Amino acid sequence: MDIAALSSMQLENVRMSSSSVVPTSQSFEDLLRRTSSMEKQADIRPGQSDIDKNDKLYQLCLELETFLVKNLLTGMRNTIQKSGLIDEGFAGKMYEDMLYDEYAKDFTKNAGFGLAEQAYRQLTSTAKW
């Protein structure tokens, strides 16, 4: 549930008196029913079903999201100080880079950032602003 819906519901169910806040005569069960119906409506995102996940353009958008996540991970990895206790060498650096590539793919697939979906909608002109 978003904040705007919660605040409008709160304003609707509470009236201000001169000195205190007094709840309206609605029962708690009615309020729960209304809240659950609003949450169900919030779960249905507009335009969510218009994405063809087998489309080549969507796959490219997913690769773009993976690339950006990889850059974020690389930036974070560069902030870690190396102690010099373990000599990585060329092969160790290559392995670590490949490991972070796989981390980025896994994060993109499982985290649900939504950047690929937004890019796909923007590129197919189905975004509703």
Contacts in CASP RR format, 6 or more apart in sequence:
PFRMAT RR
TARGET T0000
AUTHOR 0000-0000-0000
METHOD contacts of the structure
MODEL  1
MDIAALSSMQLENVRMSSSSVVPTSQSFEDLLRRTSSMEKQADIRPGQSD
IDKNDKLYQLCLELETFLVKNLLTGMRNTIQKSGLIDEGFAGKMYEDMLY
DEYAKDFTKNAGFGLAEQAYRQLTSTAKW
1 35 0 8 1.000
1 38 0 8 1.000
1 39 0 8 1.000
1 42 0 8 1.000
2 42 0 8 1.000
5 38 0 8 1.000
5 42 0 8 1.000
9 34 0 8 1.000
9 35 0 8 1.000
9 38 0 8 1.000
13 23 0 8 1.000
13 24 0 8 1.000
13 26 0 8 1.000
13 31 0 8 1.000
14 21 0 8 1.000
14 22 0 8 1.000
14 23 0 8 1.000
14 24 0 8 1.000
15 22 0 8 1.000
15 24 0 8 1.000
16 22 0 8 1.000
46 128 0 8 1.000
47 121 0 8 1.000
47 126 0 8 1.000
47 128 0 8 1.000
48 117 0 8 1.000
50 121 0 8 1.000
50 124 0 8 1.000
50 126 0 8 1.000
51 58 0 8 1.000
51 117 0 8 1.000
51 120 0 8 1.000
51 121 0 8 1.000
52 58 0 8 1.000
55 120 0 8 1.000
57 120 0 8 1.000
57 123 0 8 1.000
57 124 0 8 1.000
58 116 0 8 1.000
58 120 0 8 1.000
61 115 0 8 1.000
61 116 0 8 1.000
61 117 0 8 1.000
61 119 0 8 1.000
61 120 0 8 1.000
61 123 0 8 1.000
62 108 0 8 1.000
62 116 0 8 1.000
64 115 0 8 1.000
64 116 0 8 1.000
64 119 0 8 1.000
65 108 0 8 1.000
65 113 0 8 1.000
65 114 0 8 1.000
65 115 0 8 1.000
65 116 0 8 1.000
65 119 0 8 1.000
66 104 0 8 1.000
66 105 0 8 1.000
66 108 0 8 1.000
67 104 0 8 1.000
68 115 0 8 1.000
69 104 0 8 1.000
69 107 0 8 1.000
69 108 0 8 1.000
69 113 0 8 1.000
70 100 0 8 1.000
70 101 0 8 1.000
70 104 0 8 1.000
73 100 0 8 1.000
73 103 0 8 1.000
73 104 0 8 1.000
73 107 0 8 1.000
74 100 0 8 1.000
77 96 0 8 1.000
77 100 0 8 1.000
82 88 0 8 1.000
88 96 0 8 1.000
107 113 0 8 1.000
108 116 0 8 1.000
118 127 0 8 1.000
121 127 0 8 1.000
END
